[in-house]
Amino acid sequence: MTSTLSQLSPSGIPLYQQVKRAVLAALASGEWVQGEAIPPEKLLAERFSVSIGTLRKAIDELEAENILVRHQGRGTFVAIHSRNQHFFRFFRVVRQDGKKAYPETELQRFRRVRANEEVRAKLALGKGAFVYEFVNLLSLNGDKVIVDTIAVPEVLFRDLTREQLRDRPSTLYSFYQEMFGINVISTSETVRATLADAEHAGWLGVAPGAPLLSVRRVAYSYNKLPIEWRISTLHTGRYEYISQDTSGGS
């Protein structure tokens, strides 16, 4: 169904923000996909009953957020994220000498379970909802560095299997996009210190009780739809967690 402002936005919100939300809703519904041109500004302005200036302000914000990209003389397109750009935007663990590397991933556990209270709150799920929960062990430069415990809503990831996760040829967020049409646009994170329990100690090759870093992340698709809850447990003996890379890589 075509998105309109009256369907999506409450009053009191600046008009360009209402347009931005409407465009994001259209993207979320799959009306336009990555690499595809969105309609010309004149048509979008008519669709949302706003001026060209208001429409451009909304598009400017979406371009600044790397959701849309303008190509001179060709139009505005849904952004395609390169493997390096998309990966390093969300993967922020580097060796202490600054070296970046793609991790080798080993799937340790996969199961379908009812979401507990914390997971329901993070993923905005109702009581009784199911999630797919899986654990990945990530190695960098031959070192076991990260244990990712991840939950995704069953309703968005229908028929996800252990084999699909284990054998995926791409990064996890690329896998979400290619297999389920789900694009990760942003994340929200908190960081805290923790101690290794027996299970994490075994995975990471450290002593039980060793100090570790816990990074807790919600990943969002368009219009702040939560699609993944992740707890990354990081052994910082030779590695560190950096703030978001603003150098152009992702």
Long-range contacts (C-beta under 8 A, 24 or more apart in sequence): 1-29, 2-26, 2-31, 2-47, 3-29, 3-31, 4-47, 4-48, 5-48, 5-49, 5-50, 15-50, 15-54, 16-50, 16-54, 16-55, 16-57, 16-58, 16-61, 17-58, 18-48, 19-44, 19-48, 19-50, 19-54, 19-55, 19-57, 19-58, 20-58, 20-61, 20-62, 21-223, 22-48, 23-58, 23-59, 23-62, 24-62, 24-67, 24-222, 24-223, 25-222, 25-223, 27-67, 27-78, 27-183, 27-222, 28-221, 28-222, 28-223, 28-225, 30-181, 32-78, 33-78, 33-181, 34-78, 34-79, 34-80, 34-81, 34-177, 34-183, 35-77, 35-78, 35-80, 36-77, 36-78, 37-74, 37-75, 37-76, 37-77, 38-68, 38-75, 38-76, 38-77, 38-78, 40-75, 41-76, 65-185, 65-186, 66-250, 67-185, 67-222, 81-250, 83-170, 83-171, 83-174, 84-249, 84-250, 85-248, 85-249, 85-250, 86-171, 86-173, 86-174, 86-250, 87-171, 87-173, 87-250, 88-245, 88-249, 88-250, 89-244, 89-245, 89-249, 89-250, 90-173, 90-184, 90-187, 90-219, 90-250, 92-241, 92-242, 92-243, 92-244, 92-245, 93-140, 93-145, 93-146, 93-234, 93-239, 93-240, 93-241, 93-242, 94-239, 94-240, 94-242, 95-140, 95-141, 95-238, 95-239, 96-238, 96-239, 96-240, 99-141, 101-140, 101-141, 102-171, 103-138, 103-139, 103-140, 103-145, 103-146, 104-138, 104-139, 104-140, 105-136, 105-137, 105-138, 105-139, 106-136, 106-137, 106-139, 107-134, 107-135, 107-136, 107-162, 107-165, 107-166, 108-135, 108-136, 108-137, 108-147, 108-203, 109-133, 109-134, 109-135, 110-134, 110-135, 110-161, 110-162, 110-165, 112-154, 115-151, 115-153, 118-229, 119-151, 119-229, 122-151, 122-218, 122-226, 122-229, 123-151, 123-152, 123-153, 123-218, 123-226, 123-227, 123-228, 123-229, 124-226, 125-153, 129-153, 129-154, 129-155, 130-154, 132-157, 132-160, 134-162, 134-165, 136-172, 137-203, 137-204, 140-239, 143-235, 143-238, 143-239, 144-203, 144-204, 144-205, 144-235, 145-204, 145-234, 145-235, 145-238, 145-239, 146-232, 146-233, 146-234, 146-235, 147-200, 147-203, 147-204, 147-232, 147-233, 148-230, 148-231, 148-232, 148-233, 149-230, 149-231, 149-232, 149-233, 150-228, 150-229, 150-230, 151-228, 151-229, 151-230, 152-176, 152-227, 152-228, 152-229, 153-227, 156-180, 156-182, 156-227, 157-182, 173-219, 176-227, 176-228, 182-221, 182-227, 183-221, 183-222, 184-219, 184-220, 184-221, 184-227, 184-228, 185-220, 185-221, 185-222, 186-219, 186-220, 186-224, 187-217, 187-218, 187-219, 187-220, 188-217, 188-218, 188-220, 189-215, 189-216, 189-217, 189-218, 190-215, 190-216, 191-215, 191-216, 191-241, 192-216, 194-233, 196-233, 200-233, 204-233, 204-235, 205-235, 206-235, 206-237, 210-235, 211-236, 212-236, 213-241, 215-241
